[in-house]
Amino acid sequence: MTELDNYVELKRQLLQAQLRVVYRYQRKTLPHGQKLKRTSNLTIVEDILQNSEQPLHISKIIKIARKDYNVNLERDSIVSALIKKINARKIFVRVAPNTFALKTNTEKVDQGGAL
């Protein structure tokens, strides 16, 4: 990697970290009684994987969704939805049995970087 590539990657990671903080802050500061707009289960899974920056087993994803989003994901339903996205070559990849990651996170592994 060139120095410029390293700089761009550093900036990208910093901006992603800043966005995660903004999203968390927004979730915590809604006026009393007001709910966030409805979020799809796959959007929640995507957010969880983005925040973890590493592949996660479906059991761990479900636990995080319950704890952080107060959403009960049905294991079979969410795995089926993830597989459909994987087969369409969109957003998610399967890295091990019932273990998923975002495509962008696995690119780092393919390039020899650690997650």
Contact map, one row per residue, 1 for C-alpha under 8 A:
1110110000000000000000000000000000000000000000000000000000000000000000000000000000000000000000000000000000000000000
1111110000000000000000000000000000000000000000000000000000000000000000000000000000000000000000000000000000000000000
1111111000000000000000000000000000000000000000000000000000000000000000000000000000000000000000000000000000000000000
0111111100000000000000000000000000000000000000000000000000000000000000000000000000000000000000000000000000000000000
1111111110000000000000000000000000000000000000000000000000000000000000000000000000000000000000000000000000000000000
1111111111000000000000000000000000000000000000000000000000000000000000000000000000000000000000000000000000000000000
0011111111100000000000000000000000000000000000000000000000000000000000000000000000000000000000000000000000000000000
0001111111110000000000000000000000000000000000000000000000000000000000000000000000000000000000000000000000000000000
0000111111111000000000000000000000000000000000000000000000000000000000000000000000000000000000000000000000000000000
0000011111111100000000000000000000000000000000000000000000000000000000000000000000000000000000000000000000000000000
0000001111111110000000000000000000000000000000000000000000000000000000000000000000000000000000000000000000000000000
0000000111111111000000000000000000000000000000000000000000000000000000000000000000000000000000000000000000000000000
0000000011111111100000000000000000000000000000000000000000000000000000000000000000000000000000000000000000000000000
0000000001111111110000000000000000000000000000000000000000000000000000000000000000000000000000000000000000000000000
0000000000111111111000000000000000000000000000000000000000000000000000000000000000000000000000000000000000000000000
0000000000011111111100000000000000000000000000000000000000000000000000000000000000000000000000000000000000000000000
0000000000001111111110000000000000000000000000000000000000000000000000000000000000000000000000000000000000000000000
0000000000000111111111000000000000000000000000000000000000000000000000000000000000000000000000000000000000000000000
0000000000000011111111100000000000000000000000000000000000000000000000000000000000000000000000000000000000000000000
0000000000000001111111110000000000000000000000000010000000000000000000000000000000000000000000000000000000000000000
0000000000000000111111111000000000000000000000000000000000000000000000000000000000000000000000000000000000000000000
0000000000000000011111111100000000000000000000000000000000000000000000000000000000000000000000000000000000000000000
0000000000000000001111111110000000000000000000000000000000000000000000000000000000000000000000000000000000000000000
0000000000000000000111111111000000000000000000000000000000000000000000000000000000000000000000000000000000000000000
0000000000000000000011111111100000000000000000000000000000000000000000000000000000000000000000000000000000000000000
0000000000000000000001111111110000000000000000000000000000000000000000000000000000000000000000000000000000000000000
0000000000000000000000111111110000010000000000000000000000000000000000000000000000000000000000000000000000000000000
0000000000000000000000011111110000000000000000000000000000000000000000000000000000000000000000000000000000000000000
0000000000000000000000001111111000000000000000000000000000000000000000000000000000000000000000000000000000000000000
0000000000000000000000000111111101110000000000000000000000000000000000000000000000000000000000000000000000000000000
0000000000000000000000000000111111000000000000000000000000000000000000000000000000000000000000000000000000000000000
0000000000000000000000000000011111000000000000000000000000000000000000000000000000000000000000000000000000000000000
0000000000000000000000000000001111100000000000000000000000000000000000000000000000000000000000000000000000000000000
0000000000000000000000000000011111110000000000000000000000000000000000000000000000000000000000000000000000000000000
0000000000000000000000000000010011111000000000000000000000000000000000000000000000000000000000000000000000000000000
0000000000000000000000000010010001111110000000000000000000000000000000000000000000000000000000000000000000000000000
0000000000000000000000000000000000111110000000000000000000000000000000000000000000000000000000000000000000000000000
0000000000000000000000000000000000011111000000000000000000000000000000000000000000000000000000000000000000000000000
0000000000000000000000000000000000011111101100000000000000000000000000000000000000000000000000000000000000000000000
0000000000000000000000000000000000000111111100000000000000000000000000000000000000000000000000000000000000000000000
0000000000000000000000000000000000000011111110000000000000000000000000001000010000000000000000000000000000000000000
0000000000000000000000000000000000000001111111000000000000000000000000000000010011000000000000000000000000000000000
0000000000000000000000000000000000000011111111100000000000000000000000000000000000000000000000000000000000000000000
0000000000000000000000000000000000000011111111110000000000000000100010000000000000000000000000000000000000000000000
0000000000000000000000000000000000000000111111111000000000001000100000000000000000000000000000000000000000000000000
0000000000000000000000000000000000000000011111111100000000000000000000000000000000000000000000000000010000000000000
0000000000000000000000000000000000000000001111111110000000000000000000000000000000000000000000000000000000000000000
0000000000000000000000000000000000000000000111111111000000001001100000000000000000000000000000000000000000000000000
0000000000000000000000000000000000000000000011111111111100001000000000000000000000000000000000000000110000000000000
0000000000000000000000000000000000000000000001111111110000000000000000000000000000000000000000000000010000000000000
0000000000000000000100000000000000000000000000111111100000000000000000000000000000000000000000000000000000000000000
0000000000000000000000000000000000000000000000011111111100000000000000000000000000000000000000000000000000000000000
0000000000000000000000000000000000000000000000001111111000000000000000000000000000000000000000000000000010000000001
0000000000000000000000000000000000000000000000001101111100000000000000000000000000000000000000000000100010000000001
0000000000000000000000000000000000000000000000001001111110000000000000000000000000000000000000100011110010000000000
0000000000000000000000000000000000000000000000001001011111011000000000000000000000000000000000000011100000000000000
0000000000000000000000000000000000000000000000000000001111111000000000000000000000000000000000000111000000000000000
0000000000000000000000000000000000000000000000000000000111111100000000000010001000000000000000000111000000000000000
0000000000000000000000000000000000000000000000000000000011111110000000000010000000000000000000000000000000000000000
0000000000000000000000000000000000000000000000000000000111111111000000000000000000000000000000000000000000000000000
0000000000000000000000000000000000000000000010011000000111111111100000000000000000000000000000000000000000000000000
0000000000000000000000000000000000000000000000000000000001111111110000011110000000000000000000000000000000000000000
0000000000000000000000000000000000000000000000000000000000111111111000000000000000000000000000000000000000000000000
0000000000000000000000000000000000000000000000010000000000011111111110000000000000000000000000000000000000000000000
0000000000000000000000000000000000000000000110010000000000001111111111111000000000000000000000000000000000000000000
0000000000000000000000000000000000000000000000000000000000000111111111111000000000000000000000000000000000000000000
0000000000000000000000000000000000000000000000000000000000000011111111100000000000000000000000000000000000000000000
0000000000000000000000000000000000000000000000000000000000000001111111000000000000000000000000000000000000000000000
0000000000000000000000000000000000000000000100000000000000000001111111100000000000000000000000000000000000000000000
0000000000000000000000000000000000000000000000000000000000000000111111110000000000000000000000000000000000000000000
0000000000000000000000000000000000000000000000000000000000000000111011111000000000000000000000000000000000000000000
0000000000000000000000000000000000000000000000000000000000000100110001111100000000000000000000000000000000000000000
0000000000000000000000000000000000000000100000000000000000000100110000111110110000000000000000000000000000000000000
0000000000000000000000000000000000000000000000000000000000000100000000011111110000000000000000000000000000000000000
0000000000000000000000000000000000000000000000000000000001100100000000001111111000000000000000000000000000000000000
0000000000000000000000000000000000000000000000000000000000000000000000000111111100000000000000000000000000000000000
0000000000000000000000000000000000000000000000000000000000000000000000001111111110000000000000000000000000000000000
0000000000000000000000000000000000000000110000000000000000000000000000001111111111000000000000000000000000000000000
0000000000000000000000000000000000000000000000000000000001000000000000000011111111100000000000000100000000000000000
0000000000000000000000000000000000000000000000000000000000000000000000000001111111110000000000000000000000000000000
0000000000000000000000000000000000000000010000000000000000000000000000000000111111111000000000000000000000000000000
0000000000000000000000000000000000000000010000000000000000000000000000000000011111111100000100000000000000000000000
0000000000000000000000000000000000000000000000000000000000000000000000000000001111111110000000000000000000000000000
0000000000000000000000000000000000000000000000000000000000000000000000000000000111111111000000000000000000000000000
0000000000000000000000000000000000000000000000000000000000000000000000000000000011111111111100000000000000000000000
0000000000000000000000000000000000000000000000000000000000000000000000000000000001111111111111000000000000000000000
0000000000000000000000000000000000000000000000000000000000000000000000000000000000111111110000000000000000000000000
0000000000000000000000000000000000000000000000000000000000000000000000000000000000011111110000000000000000000000000
0000000000000000000000000000000000000000000000000000000000000000000000000000000000001111111110000000000000000000000
0000000000000000000000000000000000000000000000000000000000000000000000000000000000001111111100000000001000000000000
0000000000000000000000000000000000000000000000000000000000000000000000000000000000001100111110000000011100000000000
0000000000000000000000000000000000000000000000000000000000000000000000000000000001001100111111000001111000000000000
0000000000000000000000000000000000000000000000000000000000000000000000000000000000000100101111100001111001000000000
0000000000000000000000000000000000000000000000000000000000000000000000000000000000000100000111111111100000000000000
0000000000000000000000000000000000000000000000000000001000000000000000000000000000000000000011111011100000000000000
0000000000000000000000000000000000000000000000000000000000000000000000000000000000000000000001111111000000000000000
0000000000000000000000000000000000000000000000000000000000000000000000000000000000000000000001111110000000000000000
0000000000000000000000000000000000000000000000000000000011000000000000000000001000000000000001011111000000000000000
0000000000000000000000000000000000000000000000000000001111000000000000000000000000000000000001111111100000000000000
0000000000000000000000000000000000000000000000000000001111000000000000000000000000000000000111110111110000000000000
0000000000000000000000000000000000000000000000001000011100000000000000000000000000000000000111100011111011000000000
0000000000000000000000000000000000000000000001001100001000000000000000000000000000000000001110000001111111000000000
0000000000000000000000000000000000000000000000000000000000000000000000000000000000000000011110000000111111100000000
0000000000000000000000000000000000000000000000000000000000000000000000000000000000000000001000000000011111110000000
0000000000000000000000000000000000000000000000000000111000000000000000000000000000000000000000000000111111111000001
0000000000000000000000000000000000000000000000000000000000000000000000000000000000000000000010000000111111111100000
0000000000000000000000000000000000000000000000000000000000000000000000000000000000000000000000000000001111111110000
0000000000000000000000000000000000000000000000000000000000000000000000000000000000000000000000000000000111111111111
0000000000000000000000000000000000000000000000000000000000000000000000000000000000000000000000000000000011111111111
0000000000000000000000000000000000000000000000000000000000000000000000000000000000000000000000000000000001111111100
0000000000000000000000000000000000000000000000000000000000000000000000000000000000000000000000000000000000111111100
0000000000000000000000000000000000000000000000000000000000000000000000000000000000000000000000000000000000011111110
0000000000000000000000000000000000000000000000000000000000000000000000000000000000000000000000000000000000011111111
0000000000000000000000000000000000000000000000000000000000000000000000000000000000000000000000000000000000011001111
0000000000000000000000000000000000000000000000000000110000000000000000000000000000000000000000000000000010011000111
